[in-house]
Amino acid sequence: MTWPKQYFKTLSPAKFEDVFNSVLPSVVSFKKEFGVTKARAVLVIILADLAAQYNTGQNMDDYQLADLADDILDIYYYLKIDDLKLCFKYAKVGRYGKIYRIDGPTVLSWIEQYSNQRLQEADEFSYKQHASTKTETRVENVEQVYKEFEKRKFQGRL
């Protein structure tokens, strides 16, 4: 099963908005569609790739990878694969502190920090979309009012 690893490497979200606009399903949707075994396998491949990028001398074994994948499926089921890619990208550049080892608690702490920031960004993104829609609606309403005014003026009602 090499396609998930190759596909994961091609993902390149640069910011939260890229994740919000992504068409990829959440981890739980993937699990529902393909089953827990395939969902776990995809996460294990992604996590193994992450661990292999660091030369900490303390790589995770298969059992630890599977256990961490299960934790992600249980706790962070709402995240997308894009989210994990962006989270790990942020971790690599030091956004969550220096990396001394790759293990379950370390990766879960990154995801927790990412998830908290994602929630704040989602609120802002949603508000911006709402404000944009509200502005567009106001413009349409002003235009409609003006057209109605002109129509009534022409008909001599004003």
N, C-alpha and C positions, 0 to 999 in steps of 0.2 A: 504494500500500500504506500506508494511514493507520491501519488498526486496531491494529497493534502499538504505535504511539506513543500512541494514545488509551488503550489497555489499560494500557500501562506507567504512564501518568500516574495511573490509578485505583489502582494498587497502593500500599499504605501500611504496609509492615512497620515497626514501631516498635522492635523488638528482635530479637535472634537467635532467640528462641523462636518468634516469628511465622514466621520463615523455616523453622525446623525442622518446624513444623506445617503448612506450606503444601503444597498438593496440586500445585503447579506442578512440571513436570519440570525436570531439570537441563539445562544447555546441551547436553550430549552426547546426552541423550535426545531433545531437540527436533531436533537435527541428524540423528539416526537416523530419526526419524519423518517429517520434512519435507525432509530433504536439506540439504547444506552451503550451497547458494545461499540458501535461505530463512532458515536459521539466521544466516548472515552478514548478510543484509538486515535482520533484526530487530535484531541487535547494532549495525549501522551506524545505524539509526534511533534507537536508544537513546543511542548515543554522540553523534550529531549533536545530539540534544535536550540532552544534558548540556553540550556545548560551547557551544550557543546561549544557555545560561543565564548564561554568564560574559562580561563585556565586557573581555576581556584584550587585544584587538587582535591576537591571534595564534590565530585559529580554525584548526582542522584542515581540510585539504581532503579531497575524496572518497577519494583514494588513501590518505591517512593513516588515515582512519576505517576503510576496508576492511582495511588492514594491522593496525590495532589489533584489529578484530573477529576476524581470523584468529588473532592472538596469544591472545586470550581463549578462542577455541574450542580452541586447542592446549594452553594451559597451565592454564586455569581451567575446564576442561570439566565439572567436578563441581559447579560453582556453579549456582544457580537464578537465574532472572530476578529473583526477590525479593531474592536476595543482592546483585545489582548495584544494585537500587533502594536498598537499605539502605546499601550501601557509598557510593554517591554522596550519599546523605543525610548520612552521617557526614562525608564530605569537605566538603560545603557548610557544615557548622557548625564546621569547623576541627579536627576530630579528627585529621587527618593533616597538620596544618600549614597555613600560609597558602597561598592559591592565587595564583600569579603568572602561570601560563599553563596552558593545557590542551593537552597533547600525549601521545603514546603512553607515554613513560617515566613521566610524572606519573601518568596514570591507572593504569598497571600497578603503580606503587608503592603507590597507594591500595588496589588490589585485593589486593596481596600482604599489606599490613598487615591489611586486613580478613580475609583468608583465615586468617592466623595467629591472629587473635583469635577467629575463627569456630571454629577447631579447638579452642581452649581452652574456649570456651563449649559446644561439642558434647560434649566430655568431661564437663563438669559436668552438662549436661542429661541425658546418658546415665546418669551416676551417680545423679542424683536419681530418674530413672525406675526404675533398678534397685533403689535403696533403698526406693522406694515399693512396688514389687512384692514385695520381700523382706518388708517389714513386713506387707503384706496377706496374704502366704502364712503368716507366723508367726501372725497373728490367726486365720486359718482353721484352722491346725494346732492352736492352743490350744483353739479351739472344738470341734474334732473330738475332741481328747483328753478334754475335759470331758464331751462327750456320751457317749463310750465309757466313761468312768469312771462316769457316772450309770447307763448301761445295765447295766454289770457289777454295780454296787452294787445295783441293783434286782433283778437276777437272783440275787443272793446269792453271786456269785463273789468278792467282796471282803470 
